[in-house]
Amino acid sequence: MKYITIIILLCSLGMLTSCGGDDDICESGQGTPRMKIKFKKAGKQTTLDSIKVFVNYGSNVVDFGWQTKVDSMFVPLRVDDSPYTDLFIKTTTTADSSKVRVSYTTKSIYVSPGCGMKKNYENLKSELLLPTTVLSVETGQNFIENEQKTNLYLNF
Amino acid sequence: MNRKLIYTLIFSLSYFVSFAQAKKEYQKEKEKWHYQPNFMVGFDLLNTGASFFSDRKLYQGFISSRIKDKVHGVIDAGFESNVYQKNGYDAKVNGAFLRLGSFYMLARDPENEFNGFYGGGKLAGSFYKQEYMAVPVRGYGGSSSSVAFPSSTQSSYWIEGSLGGRVQLFESNFYIDVNLQPKYLIYTTKQDDIQPMIVPGFGRSSGKFTMGFAWNIAYKF
């Protein structure tokens, strides 16, 4: 009788302390797919010696830093309600950056408890608002569901 | 009743073996055992008390009856309202749940057959209203947003283990019933494929497994 009381008390104590919720983790690659960019020179795909991309995410501008000897880049687009994302591209420190506006419609897709929703982009259109180093833009695959196909070509 | 004895008792499984010796007495009794209407009605005080201090409001109770010698049937019912505001989610649920099952007295007090430890299982279902005001969209560089879903009615089903103990309060008809409820979610209806984050009576449901706990005051009729 007394044993039982003691054990029940111990159990209750243990249980009160043991219930902690695990945080759900969103594994990379399950979230919103990024836009794939490739580069062209004189109509042919090329590798750039250096490139720097800034992206305006509305609340702040993110600098993706210098990348050297690259033939492609991944850029995350905005996931808020904005119908477009502005990119700024530089190939040398001294040159002014070119501004590219990528506009789209979005579709929300549920992924998992940890990731929540992801966005897929459709009707992708690119527009060169400020041509400097980038001479023109070409749209590749006009939707983003994964990160396999190139969505945007930049002509230098 | 020294301390050593108590610890031996807690940490050793041989405890159950020692009770097994008392089995013979029970077996004699078994032959003459016939079901007589007997009911124990309990109410979970711990979670009710905790409801005053948190967003989780859980009220639950049970009715159990000794069906056969060591087997008791039990019905749990309850109501829970809860919110989930974490990791960009903002959700609320409220609804009722019902659990049906039985448990087996693993070890009993020779003086009072209702005292002892038990283990068992239950089938449970919950019927509730949920509203997801925000399901997050994870973005890059501070760009994030959420999607809202209208309120909807859903249901979830799970199996539940029941491990606990019962002890009579002094010489009265009142008992304290404490039990642990490991729960495993089997099936849930979903709104637009969204895995529910909370389910009344189940708890956090992003994972399939949760642990519940009840501290009941019960009255034996």
Interface residues (C-beta under 8 A of the other chain):
Chain A: M1 K2 Y3 I4 T5 I6 I7 I8 L10 C11 S12 M15 L16 S18 C19 G21 D22 D23 D24 C26 G31 T32 R34 V55 Y57 G58 S59 N60 V62 P76 R78 V79 D80 D81 S108 Y110 S112 P113 G114 C115 G116 M117 K118 K119
Chain B: M1 I6 L9 I10 L46 N87 G88 Y89 D109 E111 N115 G116 F117 V135 P136 V137 R138 G139 Y140 G141 G142 S143 S144 S145 S146 V147 G164 G165 V167 I176 V178 L180 D192 D193 I194 Q195 M197 R204 S206 G207 M211 F213 W215
